[in-house]
Amino acid sequence: MIHIALAFAMCCIGAWFGFANQIQHQPFLVLFLPAGLALLGMGAKSIGKAFRHGLIAGALAYAGAMYWVAFPIHDYGNLPWVLAVPCPILLGLYCGLYAGIFSACLHWGEKRLPALIAGLFAICLWSGLEAVRGWLFTGFPWIPLASAFAPYPFMIQGAVLFGAYGLSGLLAGAASLLILGRGKLVPSAVALSLVALLAGFGTYALSLTPKTTGTARVALVQGNINQAHKWDSEYQEGTVDRYRELTLSAIKAMSPELAIWPETAMPFYFQETSLLSSRVRTLARNNHMYILSGAPGYTPRPNAQGYDIHNRAFLVGKDGGSAGIYDKQHLVPFGEYVPFGRYLPFLDKLVQGAGDFTPGNKNAPLNAGPMKLGVLICYETIFPELAQARVSAGANVLVNISNDAWFGNSSAPYQHLDISILRAVEQGRWILRGTNTGISAIIDAHGRIQKQGSLFRAETVNFSDVQLISELTPYHQVRTTLQIACAVALLFMFLGGWLAGPRKKQSTHVLD
């Protein structure tokens, strides 16, 4: 039981302090999470016990790291704390299922595969499980293991070759191999060498300069609008005033070519002709600049059957006219739409606003002069395939507009930023991340934060040398091949282990 408690503690410490948080963020501690799960799997008496131990440990680890989920559910979903507090626990249990599968599979693999092959098995398994979690039930790829290392750019450059999921797998495999190798010299040396190689490659990659096609001056405008009043009609004029004033201060400082206002910065239907929308268009026209802003939008349905509501990004041209729109594709379940809402009418959305949102379906970038803006709205930045689609469509810079005010003063804005950083490395694109309450940031193609704003402060983040890049990263070009190779490798290792049967018992269980 002492060893089980140790493994549980490793998992919790790894998640609670390895991922971004407000108390103490130590990225390398995140390796305790896969190591603890490997220890639980290796030492369990049966595959069932390995799964149960991994499930419980993973649930505790992930629920603690995502405690913040209770805040928007209570504050904006109007649920009492007695119902809001169990929500991160339930989400932790869901993520814990993948942890349980990891422990159970390592229990099986450790008895049938040589240590080094078992380490490769762990690499492919962790990568595959993160990919499945990012896809199943609309996907929830929050805090992939690699995101913990976002503050250390030299540790995340492997994503340019393997993507975030592949990098997570390599890190998890190295940590697991230290356990699976039972302290033997060769497995331990291989595990440590793998981490050293990732760090060495990252250091080398940071010395490389991407080929650029131009530069741009950009201002991120962070309005810090109180979410509780944002949608009240009497506050709409004040909201526009604040964004105009902040933008004018940025113009005075550096004359940006593009000002980015966050998700739903304009809490009204901007597409309609009104005094408020005219003031925004006039601002763009008088200062000969582009403005990209979030706002709700709508599209009439055929045959006068009502309207589809969208979470939309509007690009206002230098002449004040419309230069393009983007409608959010991947909506937040129970936030922007209710899954199976037709059959579960008692479930309310956790956002304010009229009607369920309808997803968009276009990946084409918005053209702002030489800038081809690949837009990701809020939650979309956590999905690698969406950033991939934007770059495939021709984006030479990625833009993430978000409203993280829902999360309050919690770990979530920091975790969201760290995940966004991985998208920059994977695709080799600068990311312009504009938010309502923070954290707004200019992120370069290596995932380094060039300039960053604060939390809960009205301000602008100005940068005069955003680089526009058109070349494709190795990961972008081989992403599908990597996924297939990982699946095939897992299949062969499963078949090989099954045909070989259990190896000669090496020692007694360590977690009895």
N, C-alpha and C positions, 0 to 999 in steps of 0.2 A: 504493500500500500504506500510505503514511503516513496518508492520509485514512480508509482502512478501519480502521486501528488507532485513530484518533481516535474514530470512530463506536463502535467496540467499547468503548473506554474510557468514552465518554459513557453507554452503556447500563449498564455495570457500576457506575459511580459512582452513576448515578441510582437503581438498585435497592438497592445495598449500603448507601448512606448516606441515600437518600431515604425508604425504608421504615424502620420502627422497628427499632432495633438498640441494642446496649449500648456501642458505641464512640463514635459521633457521628451523631446523627439531625438532618439538615437537610432538612425536608420539600420545599422548593422544588427541591432537587437531583433529585427524582424526575422532573421534567420533562425531564431529560436522556435518560431512557429512551425515550419516544416520539420525541424529537428525533433521537436517534441512529439509531433504526429508520427514521425518515423519510429521514435522510441516506443510509443504506445502500440504501434503495429507490430514491431519486432518482438516485444515482450509479452503480448497477449497469448492466452492459452488457446484461443480459437479465433477464426476469422470473424465470427459474430461479436466476440468481445472486443476485437480490434476496431470493428466498425462503431460499436457503442461508445467506447472510450474516445475515439477520434471525433465522433459526433458531439459528445458533451464538451470536450475540450475546445473544439472548433466553435461551438455555439457560444461558449463563454468568451472566447477570444474576440470573435467578430461582433457579438452584441456589445461588448465593452467599447470596442473601437468605433461603433456606430450608435452610441448612446443618444446622439443628437437627433435621431429620427423622431424621438418622442416630442421634441419641441414644436415643429411645424404642425404635427398632428393635434397637439393640445392647443397651441396658440391660434392656428388658422383653420384647423379642421373642427374646432369647437367640441372636441372630445374631452371628457374629464381625465385627470391624470391616471385614475385607476384603469382606464382603457388605453391611454396613450403610452404609458410605461411598458406594457407588454409588447408593443409593436417592435422596438429594436430587439427584444428577446426572440420574437417570432422570426424576424429577419436574420438574426444570428443563428437560429436553428436551421433555417434554409441554407445559409452558407456553411453551417456545420455539417450538413449532409455531404458536401463535397470533401470536407476534411475527413469525415468518417470513411468515405470511399477510398481516400488516399491512404489512410492507416490500414484499412482492410486489404487493399491491394498490395501494400508493402509487406504485410504479414504473409500473404500468399507468395509474393515474389522472393522475399528474403530466404525462404525455405527451398526454393527451386532454382534460383539464379546465382551465379558467382557474384561476389560483392560489386565488382566494377560494372557488370551488366545490370545488377539491381540498381546501381546509381543512374545508369542510362534510362532504366525503366522509370525511376522517380522523375527524371527530367521530362520525359515525354508525358508521363501521367499528370504531373502538375500543370504543364502547359495545356494539355488537352482538357483538364477539368476547368481551368480558367476560361478557355475558349467556350466550353459548353455553358458555363455560368453566364457568359456574355451573350448567349444566344437563346437559351431555353426560357420559355414563358416570357417572351419579349426581351429577355436579357437583363442582367444586373451585374456588370463587371466593375463594381465599385471596389476600391483599394486592391488592385492586383498587387502581388508581392513586390514587383519591380518599382511600383510608385513610391515605396518607402524611401528609395534612394534618390529621389528627385533633387534633394538639396546637394547631392554629390554628383555633379555632371559627369565626372570620369567613370562613375559606376553604371551609368545608364546608356552609354554610347552603343552597347551591344544591341540595343533596340533598332539601330539602323540596319542591322543584319538579320535579326531574329524576331523583331517586334517585341512588344511589351510582354505578351504571353510567353514567347520563347525565352526572353530574358528572365522572366519569373521562374520558368522551368529550370534554367541553368543554375540559378541561385538556390532554388529549393533542392535540386539534385545534389549540389555540392554540400549543403547542410545535411541532407539525408544520408549521404555517403559516409560522412563522419560517424554517423550512428550505425549504419548497416555494416561498415567495415570493422566494427567491434574494436576499434583502437589499433588495428594493424597498420603497419607503416605504409604500404603501397596505397590502399584506399584513402588513407588520411592525406598522403602526399598529393594524390590525384585531386582530391576535393579542394585542398588549399591552392593547388596550382590552377585549378579552374577559376577560382575567385581572383587570383593574381593575374591570370590572362585577361579576364574581363576588365580589370582595373588598368592593366597595361595597354590593352587595345583602346580603352576609353581615353587614356592620357594622350595616345598617339592621334586618335580621331579628333580630339579637341584642337590639335595643332593644324588641322587641315582647314582651308578656307573654301567654302562653297562658291561655285561660279554664280555670279549674280547677273540679272538683266536690268537692274536699275535700283534706285532707292526712293523712299517716300517719307514725307513728314506726316506724322500721325499724332492725334490727341485722343486719349481715352477720357471720356467725361463721366465721372462717378457722382451721381446726384445725391446719393444717400437719402432717398425718399422713404419716409416711414411707411412700412408695408400696411400698417393698420389703417392708414388714411389714403393710401395710393389711389384707390378706385372711387373715392368720394368725389362727386362732380365739382363741389366747391373748391377742391384742392387742385383741379386740373390746370388752371391758369398759373397758379404758383409753381407747379411742377415745370411747366414750359419755361417760366421765368428763370427758374434756377438753372436749367440746362442751357438756356441762352446766355445767361451771365457767365457761367463757367466756360462755355465755348468762346465767348468774347475775350475772356482772360487768356485762354490758350492762343487765340488769334494774336493778341497783343504780344504774347511771349515769343511765338515762333511761326505764325501764319501757316498752320497745318493745311495740307492738301485734303486730308480726310479727318473728320471728327466722328468718333464712334460713341454712340449713346447705347446704353444697355438694353437688355430684354425688357419689352413692354415699358420702355422709358416714357412713352406717350400713352397714357391710360385712356385713350379714346380712339375712335376709328379715323386714323390719319388719312385714309384714302378718300374720305368725304371732304368736300369743300367747307371750310369753317375758318373762323378767325384764328383759332389755335394752330391749325395746320398751315395756314397762310403765313403765320409768324415764323414757323420753322423754315418754310420754303424761301421766305424773304431773307432770312439769315444766311442761307446757303448762297443765294443769288448775289446779295450785296457783298459777300466776302469771297466770291468765286471759289467755292470749296464744295466738296462732297460731304454729306452727312448720312451716316448709316445709323438707323435707330430701330429698335423694336417697338411694336404696337400690335394690338389685335387687328385682324383683317377679316374680310368675308368675301365669299364668292357666291353669286346667285346659282341656285340649282336649276337644272333644265325644267322647262314647263312650269315655271313659277311655283316650284315646290319648296320654297323657303331658301335658306342660306346655309352654307358651310362656313364655320368659324375657324380661323387659323391663328396660330401663334406666329407672327410674321415679322420679317425684317424688311424695312423699306430703305432703299438707297435713293437719296435726293441728289440730283445732279447739280452742277455748278450754275446752271441756269434756273434752278429752283424747281425744275420739272422732275418727273419720275424717271429714275435711271435703272430701275429693276426692283424685283421683290424676291424674297425667299421665304417659303413656308416650312416650318419645322416638320421634319419627317418622323422622328422617333419621339413620340409623346410619352409623358410620364404616367404610368398606370396609377389610377386613383388620384392623380393630380390634375391631369389635363383631359383624361377620359376615364370612364369606369369600365374595366373589362367585364364583358357579359352583363353590361348595365341593363340591357333589355330584360334579362332574367333575374337581376338582383336590384330592383328599384329602390330598395332601402339603403343602398350604399350611396353616400353623398360624395362629391368631389371634395378634395382638400384645398381647392383654390377658389378665389372669388372671380366673378366674371359671368357672362351670359353664355349658357350652352356648352356642350361638349366640343372640344376642338377636333378638327379633321386634319389628318396628316397631309403634308405636301408630298410631291414625288419628283422634284427636279433637283439635279445636282449641279447644274451649270453655275459657274461663278458669276458674281456681279461685277461688272466692269466699271472701275473708277479710274479713268485715265490708264496709266500703265499697270495699275493694280488690278489683279483678277482675284476677287475676294471669295474664298471658299468659306461659306458661313456655317457655323455650328451653333445652335441655340441651346444654351444651358447644358442640360443633361446629355446632349448629343456628343459632347466632347469626350465622354467616357467610352465611346464605341469606336474601336479602331477602323472598322469597315466604313464608317461614315466619313472620316477624314480621308481614307483611301479613295473613296468615291469622289470627293471634292477635287483631290489632286488629279485623279484620272480624267476628270472633266476639264482640267486646265488651270486650276487655281495656282497662283504663284505666291500666295500668302493666305494663311488661315485666320479667320476671325471667330472668336467665341464671345457672344454676348450672353450675359447671364444675370439672373437676379437671385443672389444667394441670401437675400434678406430673410427668407423663410427659416434659415438655419440658426439665426441669432448669433450670439458671440460664442461659437462652439468650434469643434475641430473640423466641421464639414467644409468651410471655405478653404482651409489649408489643404485638406485631402483632395478637394475638387481641383485646386490649382496644380497639385502634384500629378494628378492624372493627365491634365492638359499638357503638362511638360512632356510626357511620354509621346503624345501625338506629334509634337514638334520634331522629336528625334526620329520617330518612325518614318515620317514623311519628308524630313529635311526642309521644313518650311517654318518661317517665323509665324508665331501666333500672337495676335493682338486680342487680348482678353479684357473686354470692358464689362464691368459689373455695376450694379446699383449701389451696393454697400461695401464692396470689396470681396475678394482681393483682385483689383485690376493690375494687369502686368503686361509688359512687352517681353516676349520670350523669343530668343533667337533659334536658329535651326539646329543648334546643338543642345537645346533645352536649358540654356543659361538665361536667367532672368536679367535683362538689361536694365529694366526700371520697373519699380513696383510701388503700388499705392498702399494705403492703410485700410483698416477695417472701420466702418461706420464713420466715415469722414467725407464731406463734400469736397472734391478736388479734381484736378486733371492730372493725367500722367502723359507728359509730352515726350516725343522722341523724334529726332530729325533724320535718322539714318536707318529706317526699316529696310531691310534688304529683300528684294524680290528674286525668287529662285524658281527656275523651271525644270532643272534636271531632277531625275527620279532616283530615289535611294535603292540600294539592293533589296531591302525588305519590300518596298513597294512592288518591285518587279517579280519577286519570287514568293510572295505571300501565300498564294494558293498552293504552290509546290511544297512549301514548308509544312502547311497544314496536312497535306496528303502524306508527306514523308513521315510526319509525327504519328499519324494514325496507322500507317503501314508498319512502322517500327514497333508500336505498341502491340499490334496484332501478332507479329512474328515472335515477340518476346512472350506473349501469353501462350501461343502455341508451343513454343520451345519449352517453356516451363511446365506446361501441362503434359507434354510428351515425355519429358525427362523425369518428372515426378519429384518428390521431396529428396533433397540431398541428405547425406549423413548428418545426424544431429550434432551440432557443434557445442552446445552448452544448454544448460537449463534455462527456463524462462526467467527473465530479469524483472518482470512486473507481476509476479504472482501475488 
